[in-house]
Amino acid sequence: MANPPFEVMEAGPSPVSPKCKGIVVFLHGWPDTNALWEKQVERFSNGGYHCVCLSLPNYSGYDQKNAWGIDFPDLRDDLISAIQTISRNMPVHIIAHDWGAAFAYMIERKKPDLVLTLTTIDVAGRIRISSLAGLLLVPAYQLWLTTAFILGNIVPFIGKPIGDWMTWACATFYARAPHFSPLHGSHINYPYFYFYKQRIFGGSGGMAFLKQYSPRCPTFYCYGAKKPFMFHSKGWIKEMEDREDCQIQPFPCGHWVQVQCAEEFSTQAFDFISKNSFKK
């Protein structure tokens, strides 16, 4: 893979080793790093899986040449290309959180033969926010981050420092993110920018690819139950409950299930993937 837009972290047995049980790809969301998956990588690599963590573009530092980030169709295709290169076109298991989950659904929708299973955390393939807290807080923090991103790109000299501070403040005091990096700033907020760009102006970008989405592979969806709002619809929950090849699990924690309930989540994800490793 020449000049990939992703920082790649790998662990576990070689994917071509006869001892390798399969390849697990980890995708983080906002505002995280590959360090988010430390406990899961340890569990899966020790259990015989080759682990691949892909850090989203711009999350490993600011590059002015890529200041506007990547819209979702291109990011999806870049992720597919990276996974195909690393896996040698063999199907993989994907474990993803937050925006990483949204990108995982996009990958599975376009390349279903590439995905053996999906394990997604806290963001569903179909979302309907119905609580009053969610209807107020979600657009508030998302538009705050979108504004920070725009300021960082269009206002000379002071725009980037202001946007960086806005991003840090949201990650620290609102989201209480466990893995906010010193390399992070307004440049990591491009998913929100492209999400609202598509919502306002239309087109094929943003989340347009996930209308009426239903996964074609076994899917384990889990979420933190101790939050003021959820990123899933009742229809999504019902589908996960009704399908024999799917599993759903709430955990007694907040947004970062893989950190706050690391051992229990890792065990359940490992068991789910092991059970579905050879179904394609």
N, C-alpha and C positions, 0 to 999 in steps of 0.2 A: 504494500500500500504506500504509494508515493505521497509524501506531505499530507498525511491525514489531518483533518481539522479537529481531531480528538486526541486528548491525552489518554493513553491506553495503559492499564495496569493488569498484569496477568499473574495467575498463581495456580498451583495444582499440577497434576500430571500432564504431560504433553498430549495435545488432542489426537495425535497419531499413535499414542501408546496403547497397547492392548489392555492396559490396566485402567484406561480412561473410560468412565461411565457416560460421559457426554460433556457438552459445553454449556456453561451457564453465563449469560450476558447480563450485566447489571447496568441499569440506566438511572441516574439520579435526577432530581429536579431542582427547583429554585429553593434556596440559594446555596446548594450543597457542593460537595466534591466527592471524589471516589472514596475518601475516608469514611463516608457514610456507611459503606458496606463491610467494614472491617470484620465484624462478627460473622456475617453471612459468608464472606470469602473464606474465613477460617473453617467454618463448618463444612462447606461444600468441597473445598480443596482437600481437607483431611478425609472427606468421604469419597474421594475418587473422581471428582469432577474438575475439569479445566475451567477456571473462572476468568472472565474478561470484564473489566470495568471500563466503561467508556465515559470520559468526562465531556460534557457538552461543550461545543465551541464557545470561546470567550470566557469560559470558567477557569481557565488556567492562566489568565492574565489579560491585560488590555493590549490590543493590537489595533492601531488606528486604521490600518487597511481594511479591517473587518469590523469597524465601529458600529455598523448597522446590523450586525448579526446575520442570521439566516432565517428566511421565511420557512414555514413548516414543510411545504412540498420538497424543497431542496434539502432541508435537514433530514427529513425522512429518507430520501434517496441516498444521502451521504452515509447515514447510519446503516442502511441496507448494504451498501457497498463495503463498508468497514466490516460488518459482520460476515459477509460472504468471503471476504479476503481472509479473515482470521480463522473462520471455520472450514475453509476450503469447500464452500458451498454445501456443507452438511447442515441439517436443521439444528437449531439451538433452543434452549430454554431461556426465556427472558424474565428477569425479575426487575421490576421498575416501580418508581415512586414519584408522585407529584407530576410535574411535566414529563418526566421520563415515562410515566404510565401512558400519557396521551400519545407520546411518540411510539411507544410499543404497540398500541392499538393500530396506529397508522401503518407501522411495519407489517403487522399481521394481516391487515386488510389488503395491502398491495401484494405481499409475498407470503401467502399462507403456508406454502411448502417449506419456508425457511424457519417456521416457528413450531416447535414441538408442543410447548406449553407456555402460558402466560401466568405469571404471579405478579399481581399489581396491588399497589398499596395506596389507599386513601383517595384516589381519583379513578372514577369508573369510566367505562366506555360511553355511558349515557348519563348526563348530569341534569338534575333539576333541583335547584336550591329553593326551598319553600319556607324555611324558618325566617322570621323577621330579622334575627341577628345576621343571618347569611345575606339576606337581601340588602342590608345596610353595609355590612363589613366587607363583603367580597368586592363590590365595585370600588369601595373606598380605598382599600389597599392596592388593588390592581391598577387603578388609575393613578394613584400616588407613584407607583413604580414605573408606569408608562410615562408619566410626566418627568420623572428623574432621568429616564432613558433619553427622552427627546431633548431635555436641557443639556445633557452631556454631549449631545451630538450637534446642536445648532447654536448654542450660546458660546461665543469665544471666551477663552481664559477662565471665566468663573463658572461656566455651565457644568463642566465635568466635576470639579470639586463639590459643587452643590448637589449634583446628581448622585455622586458617590456617598455623600453624607446622608441623603434621603434613603438610599438603598441600605446603608449600614443601620440607620435608625429603625427602619421597618424590620429588617432581619433580626435585630437585637432586642427591641422592645415589644414589637407586635408578634412576630413569628417565633421568637426565642429559638432561633435555628442553632442546632448543635455543631454545625461545621461551616460557619461563615469564614471564608479565607481572607487574609490581607490582600490577596490578588483580586478580590471581588470588588465591584463598584457598579455604577449605572450600566455598564456594558453587558452585564449578565441579565438585564431585564428585557431583552428583545422578545422572548416569548409573549409577554404581555402586550408589547407594542404591535406585534403581528396579529395577535388575537383580536385586539380592538380595531386594527386597521381593516381586517376582514369583516368584522361586525358592522362597521360604519360604512365602508365603501364597497363591500361585497367582493366578488372574485373567488379564486380557487385557493387562496391561502388560508392561514389560520386554522380553525377547527372545522372547516367545511368538509374535510375528508371523513369526519366521524358522525355524520348525520345517520341516524338509525343504525348504528353499528351493533353488530353481534359477532363475537369471536367464533371462529371455526375450529379452534383447538381447545383442549382442556384448559380451564382457567380457574385460578385460585385468587379470589378477590378478598382482601382484608382491609380493615380500616380502624382507626382509633375512635372509640365510642365516646371519649370524654372531650368533645369539641362543641362549640356553639352552633356549628353547621356542618353538613355533610356534602361531599362532592359526588353524590350518586342519586339516581332516581329510584322510585319504588319499582318501576319496571325492570331495571337492571338487577336489583336485589332479588326479585321474583325469578328472573331467568337463572341467576346463579343458584338459587335454591331448587329450582325445578329440574335443571339439567343434571343427568347422572355423571357427566364428565367434568362438572364444575364443583367448586367448593367455596364457601363464604365463611368468614370468621371476623367478628368484631373483637378488638382487644381493649383492655381497660387502660387506655392511655390517650395521648393526644396525636398530633399529626405524624410524628416520627416513630412509627411502630417498630421499625427495624433497630432503633436505638433504645427506645423506652421499654420495649418488651422483646429484647433481642433474642434471648434464649428460646422462649416459647415460639416466637415467629420463625426463627431459623429451623427449629425442629419440625414444625408443621410444613414449612415450605420444602424442606428436604424430603419429607415423607411424600408429599404430593408429587414432586418432580420424579422421585424414584419410582413411584407407582405408574407414572405416565411416560417413562423414558423411551419406550420402544413401541409406541402406538402408531408411528407413521412409517 
